[in-house]
Every structure is written in structure tokens, then in C-alpha cells.
């Protein structure tokens, strides 16, 4: 293999994410197995997520999914799309649950860069804040969050 071939699947460096840049991730459908595995592994054994009888006799119809699962899947979609190999630190965020998500919903993350600047202490790093809106198949937003991340520069990645 030639040394000059570009490696695909790597994320975008902070200086490739100017304020106003917008994009979305690929989609992912949330399955029953995802729900069972997540609540079992995290201990989130709330009856809203485990008891189908309660769900059938409630105003909520369907297998409700914890917002924490939606958030973690959203982060996974972002790592696969734009963060692989460039992330250094997750600094902070605000998060709002907008509407419920259910087993069978297909989500994607719509992203807008709202802050992008060089680090004052490390010239090879930058800070990027995005407004991430998790949207399901019918266009309904289900989660909104605004992470601030420290990312590598394209120069520190060898021109990327």
C-alpha cells in the first residue's frame, strides 16, 4: 500500500469545523435488543422501560427508550462520523429532552457548529461547541444538547 493514501473514517479537526458549518450523521434504528441491553447494563430498570403491561395501560404507547440511551447512541453516531481520532476532551454540555423515543424509531444527529476557536494554551488544539439535535424518522426532534469539546488541529494530524 502506498504511504500517500488518505485514511478514511477519521474525524474532522477543529479547524475544519468553522462556526455555522452544518451536517448530519447516518441513521440508526433503536431495537428491542438495544433497549434490553442498555437498561440491563446500566441498572436503569425503571418500570417505564421494563413493564409492557404498565406501558399498555398508560398514556405512553410503545416501548419507551431512556433519553440516556438516545444520547449515548447519538455520541456513537458522531464518533463514527466526525470525531474518530480527533477528540481530546469532552468539557461540558447542556441537554434537553424534547420528546419521547421508542423502540423502532430511527435517529440521526443534526449538527451545527456554534463555537470554534484555537486553544489559548495549546496551539495544536481547539475548542468546538455544537448544537446537536437528535431527530427521528418523521423529523421530530427528541433530544438537544450542546457539547463543548477539545479537538486536535489538522496540522497535528499531519495535514489530515
C-alpha positions in Angstrom: 0.0 0.0 0.0 1.2 3.5 -0.8 2.1 5.8 2.1 0.4 8.7 0.5 -3.2 7.3 0.6 -5.7 9.2 2.7 -7.1 7.2 5.6 -10.9 7.3 5.5 -13.1 7.2 8.6 -11.1 9.8 10.6 -12.9 12.7 12.2 -12.8 16.4 11.4 -10.2 18.6 13.1 -11.3 21.7 15.0 -10.0 24.0 12.2 -12.2 22.1 9.7 -15.3 23.0 11.8 -16.0 26.7 11.3 -18.9 28.4 13.0 -22.0 27.8 11.0 -21.0 24.5 9.5 -23.9 22.1 9.4 -24.1 18.4 8.7 -26.0 15.3 9.9 -24.9 11.8 10.8 -26.0 8.5 9.3 -29.2 6.9 10.9 -29.6 4.2 13.4 -32.7 2.3 14.4 -33.2 1.5 18.1 -34.1 -2.1 18.6 -35.7 -4.1 21.5 -32.3 -5.7 22.0 -30.7 -2.2 22.3 -33.2 -1.3 25.0 -32.9 -4.5 27.0 -29.1 -4.5 26.8 -28.8 -0.8 27.8 -31.2 -0.9 30.8 -29.6 -4.2 32.0 -26.1 -2.9 31.7 -26.8 0.4 33.3 -29.3 -0.7 36.0 -32.0 1.6 34.6 -34.7 -1.0 35.4 -37.5 1.6 35.7 -40.9 0.1 35.0 -41.4 2.5 32.2 -38.7 0.6 30.3 -39.4 -2.9 31.6 -43.1 -3.5 32.2 -45.1 -3.8 29.0 -48.3 -4.1 31.0 -47.7 -0.7 32.5 -47.0 0.7 29.1 -50.1 -0.8 27.6 -52.2 0.8 30.4 -50.5 4.2 30.2 -50.9 7.3 28.0 -47.5 6.3 26.5 -47.9 3.8 23.8 -44.9 1.7 22.7 -41.6 0.6 24.2 -40.2 3.8 25.7 -36.4 4.3 25.4 -34.4 6.1 28.1 -33.1 9.5 26.9 -29.7 8.3 28.2 -29.7 5.6 25.5 -30.6 8.1 22.8 -27.8 10.4 24.0 -25.2 7.6 24.0 -26.3 6.3 20.6 -26.1 9.9 19.3 -22.5 10.2 20.5 -21.7 6.9 18.8 -23.0 8.2 15.6 -20.9 11.4 15.9 -17.7 9.4 16.7 -18.3 7.3 13.6 -18.9 10.5 11.5 -16.7 13.3 12.7 -14.9 12.6 15.9 -12.8 9.5 15.3 -9.1 10.2 16.1 -9.5 13.9 16.8 -11.2 14.1 20.2 -9.1 15.0 23.2 -11.6 16.0 25.9 -15.3 16.5 26.5 -15.6 19.6 28.6 -19.3 20.3 29.2 -22.8 20.5 27.8 -26.4 21.3 28.4 -29.0 18.7 27.4 -32.8 18.9 27.0 -35.2 16.0 26.3 -37.7 17.3 23.7 -40.0 14.3 23.1 -40.1 10.6 23.7 -38.2 8.0 21.7 -39.5 4.4 21.3 -38.1 1.1 20.1 -38.3 1.1 16.4 -37.5 4.8 16.0 -34.6 5.6 13.7 -32.5 8.5 14.8 -29.9 10.8 13.3 -28.0 13.8 14.7 -28.2 17.2 13.0 -25.2 19.3 14.0 -24.4 23.0 13.8 -21.1 24.4 14.9 -21.7 27.4 17.2 -18.2 28.0 18.6 -14.8 27.2 17.1 -11.5 28.6 18.3 -7.9 27.8 18.9 -6.9 26.8 22.5 -5.1 29.6 24.3 -2.6 27.2 25.9 -2.1 24.6 23.2 -1.7 25.7 19.6 -2.3 22.1 18.3 -5.8 22.0 19.9 -9.0 23.9 19.6 -12.4 24.1 21.3 -15.6 23.4 19.3 -19.2 23.7 20.6 -22.0 22.3 18.6 -25.8 22.3 18.8 -26.8 18.7 18.3 -30.4 17.9 17.6 -31.4 14.2 17.6 -34.2 13.7 15.2 -36.3 10.6 14.5 -37.5 9.3 11.2 -40.6 11.6 11.0 -38.5 14.7 11.6 -39.5 15.1 15.3 -36.6 16.3 17.5 -36.2 14.1 20.6 -33.1 15.5 22.2 -31.0 18.6 22.0 -27.5 19.1 23.5 -24.6 21.5 23.2 -21.3 19.8 23.9 -18.0 21.7 24.1 -15.1 19.5 23.0 -11.4 19.9 22.7 -10.2 18.6 19.3 -6.9 18.2 17.5 -5.9 20.6 14.7 -5.4 19.3 11.2 -1.7 20.3 11.4 -1.3 18.0 14.4 -2.8 15.1 12.4 -0.3 15.5 9.6 -2.4 17.6 7.3 -5.2 15.1 7.7 
